[in-house]
Amino acid sequence: MAAKDFSRIEDDYLFFMQSSTEAEADRTAHLATLRANFTANDSVHYLDFGCGAGHFTESLLSQWGHEPAALTCTLVEPVARHLHEAAERVRDFSHQEVLTCTEIDDIAFGSYDLLLANHSCYYVECATTVARRLTAALRPGGTGILAIAGNDNFLIQMWQTGFAACGMSVPWWVAEDYRSVLNETCVSVQRRDVPYQILFSDTAEQRMKLLRFLFADHLPQLDLTILMQQLDRVSNNGMVDIRTSSQHLVFRV
Ligand SMILES: C[S@@+](CC[C@H](N)C(=O)[O-])C[C@H]1O[C@@H](n2cnc3c(N)ncnc32)[C@H](O)[C@@H]1O
């Protein structure tokens, strides 16, 4: 499977984040899960897999308000500059030094009380290997949260249509690729659908920002007419208005 280099699409990713309620919806749902599973003074070793530059992690930890003396953070992110920024952003939420890794191979086994992979697991080399490795990273009784869109998500359907039109397979993974492995390896797996909206003025420039975020380096190989037809379906009164949802898979080992 191909990687997706977020250092090359920073502005387009920012546009997506600013045009969508996805982060707010994810954060609200994650906070409910965290509060249901941990009290403020529980000792928690937290693993954030694919944290990017740490904006989401920072906002989540800030709103969670967990006791810093009881929190240790490990961050995994392949873009080294973003990993460094994320560690700076998260520093004040933990009394201990923030641990950082660029690869999943560097994380510990059986060690983490809480694991979050917030929209990062699309882009790994092998979904099965990563699902097994992430569950093995949790300590017995630990909680994992995998936020990822599935085949019912409009953007995933754009991937499917866009790549298929050029005779290519989607080079990234979706929720369905993880669910069966998690069901095999975990004590429990719960699925929650989290709705969100993407809304922006329907201009050629803004459409291209969304497409660059979605397809990254693959975009020049794809048929723009087909992709624009997909966006025509969600264009109304001068706005692109996408109502869709992603999945939160909450698992315990
Ligand atoms: C959509 S962003 C999500 C960032 C952050 N979790 C958030 O919610 O804002 C996807 C992130 O996954 C990271 N990523 C890509 N390939 C990865 C891999 N193989 N392992 C871990 N993270 C990866 C990207 O670099 C990027 O930071």
The ligand as a Gaussian input file, in Angstrom:
#p B3LYP/6-31G(d) Opt

LIG

0 1
 C       -5.545000      12.793000       8.576000
 S       -4.058000      13.020000       9.464000
 C       -4.615000      12.884000      11.146000
 C       -3.701000      13.578000      12.099000
 C       -4.213000      13.608000      13.557000
 N       -4.367000      12.286000      14.116000
 C       -5.508000      14.362000      13.641000
 O       -6.527000      13.775000      13.964000
 O       -5.510000      15.579000      13.359000
 C       -3.254000      11.463000       9.193000
 C       -1.914000      11.349000       9.896000
 O       -1.454000       9.989000       9.758000
 C       -0.069000      10.043000       9.575000
 N        0.435000       8.799000       8.965000
 C        0.578000       8.503000       7.659000
 N        1.127000       7.286000       7.512000
 C        1.321000       6.800000       8.767000
 C        1.876000       5.603000       9.282000
 N        2.350000       4.649000       8.473000
 N        1.945000       5.440000      10.617000
 C        1.467000       6.414000      11.452000
 N        0.928000       7.581000      11.007000
 C        0.859000       7.769000       9.698000
 C        0.133000      11.246000       8.665000
 O        1.474000      11.684000       8.579000
 C       -0.823000      12.228000       9.300000
 O       -0.206000      12.967000      10.310000

